[in-house]
């Protein structure tokens, strides 16, 4: 059974990243299903920082439309997540 869960808020620093990581980890824990955590934030790339992932530069015009490669992350309890981190916050 496939499922999609979204975590959103209109206010910064309410714990969206923490909740999203915990939901993903709980969904993956003790199962043989792959869990994909996608950061669609237009703000700072907190998920990448929280999971200790390297910085991924924004897509250049010549690579527009190409999806960045996912990163497999193993959490402290051995749970694995497939993560698509966001890029940097857009310039205004």
N, C-alpha and C positions, 0 to 999 in steps of 0.2 A: 504494500500500500504506500503510495507516494503522498507526501504532504508538503505544503509550503507554509511557513510561518514568517510573518513580518513583525519587526519591532520598530516602532516609530514614535516620535515626540516632536513637538514644536519648540521645545526648550532645550538648550544645551546643558550638558552635565547632569542629566537625570538618571543615567545608568543604562542607557540603551545598549552600549557595547557589552557591559557586564551581563545584562540579561540575555543578549543574543548568544554570547559565548556559553553561558550556562544552559540555555535551552538546547543548543547544538550538542554540547557535551552530554547532556542527559539523554538526548535522542540516540546518540551513538554508543553510549555505555551499555555493555552487555549484549549488543546486537551485532549482527554481521552485515548491517546495512551501511552504505556510505552516506555520510552527512556532509553536505556542502554548505559552507558559510560564506555568503556574498555580502561584501560591504558596498552599499550604494550611496554612502554618505557624500554629500557635497561639501561638507566641512572638513576639518582636520582628519587625517587617516589614523584615528585612535585604535582601530582594530589591529592594524599592522604593527603599531607600536606596542600594544598590549601583548601581542603574541610573539614579539621579538623578531618579526620578519624584516628582511632587508627592504630598503626603499626601492620602489619600482617607478621609474620615470614615466611621465605622461606619454601617451601615444603621440607620435609625430604625424604630420599630415600624410606622409607616404605610407604609414602603417595604419591609417584610420580604418576602422572596421575589423582589424585583427584583434582577437581577444587575447588578453595577457594569459600566460600559463598559470594554472592553479598551483598552489603550494600545499603539500601535505604536512600537517602539523600534528605532532604527538604531544598531548597534554601530560601533566605530571602523573596522572593515574593510568596512563597507557592508552587513553582514548585517542583515536585518530580522526581528524577533521580535514576535509578538503576546503581550502580557503582561497577566495578571490578577493584580495585586498583592493581598496580604492586607491586612486592616485592622490596627488596633493590637492589641497583646497584651490578652487578656481580663482583667478585674479578678477577683481571687480573693476 
